Amino acid sequence: MPKFTVLGKKFTGWLLFILISAIWGSSFILMKTGMLALSAYQVASIRILSASIVLLPFAWRAFKNVEKKKVPYVVLSGFLGSFFPAYLFCVAETRIDSSLAAILNSLTPMFTIIAGISFFQLKAGTQKIIGVAIGFGGLLLLPLATEKGIDFKDMQFAVLVLVATVCYAVNVNMVNKHLHNTPSLHIASFAFCFLLLPSLIILISTGYFSLPLSTAPYIKATLAASTLGVIGTAIASILFYMLLKKTGVVFTSLVTYAIPIVAVMWGLLSGESITLAEIGCLAIILAGVYLVNKKEKVIIQAQEIL
């Protein structure tokens, strides 16, 4: 294969990595904005519902093209990769600090390797494992480098984040093994068709439509949750599946390491200060990501992704 083709694939992989990191790194701000007026269940429901509506026009083509034997995996991927984590994170964020949530979310690569080796015949070399460990170490040190530190109150809510990371880990391995040749748009649109009804039922049951939705606080909160769904879930899900197919399981899971970097950038824009220790932690995180990606054999798809 020509060298420029391989370089192009690597460039595409890194571009997808940056885009997804930027989108998901901004999700915490959107969740926080949404929950200023709405409950955690309402924000999560609007997120899933809006993503489902956006992807609905593409569902018919997906229904016709997805193999019947793969349908259960597609549906399960929707619940594991989007539905359950959306609610788990929103509920957890009502009681634990964002820094602690970010640390726990970074366990996704660890769980990905454990689940992959245990149940999906994943072959992870020593270099990948070391890279994941370095990245996790840098992320673990990041909150300790700030003046505020970590607030460990309400630790029972931290378990919700751990459950979400396990969902992510299982989903990544399952998609990589069973849906590798299924177009990303098909996976996302098909899966979210099955998430539309349950999210709508939950939203109705929370009394959302009885709220004064025409007032400014609720308009702002609803827009934040909808943006979270359209961009942070629908579009990001498609990009995520594309990245997974182009770069593999372990590198894709390292997106969780880049999320705090985006969070720090948001902090700068809002007037927060960053210490040299924090910059050092970010450098460690990037070193881990680089080590995992170095000399990784990229699987080239023969078919068009979208």
PEBELPE-V492626 format. One line per field, one symbol per residue. phi: phi as a letter, one per 30 degrees, with the letter a starting at -180 (. if undefined). Layout:
phi: ???
This chain:
phi: .eddddddddddddddedddddddddddddddddddbcddddddddeddddddddedcddddedcddedceedddddddddbdddeddddddddbcdddddddddddeddddddddddbbhdccdedddddddddddddddedddcddicccdhdddddddddddddedddedddddcbdcceeddddddddddcdddddddddddiedcdddddeeddddddddddeddcdcddddddddddeddcjddddddedddeddddddddddcjdcbddddddddddddddddddddiddddcddcddc
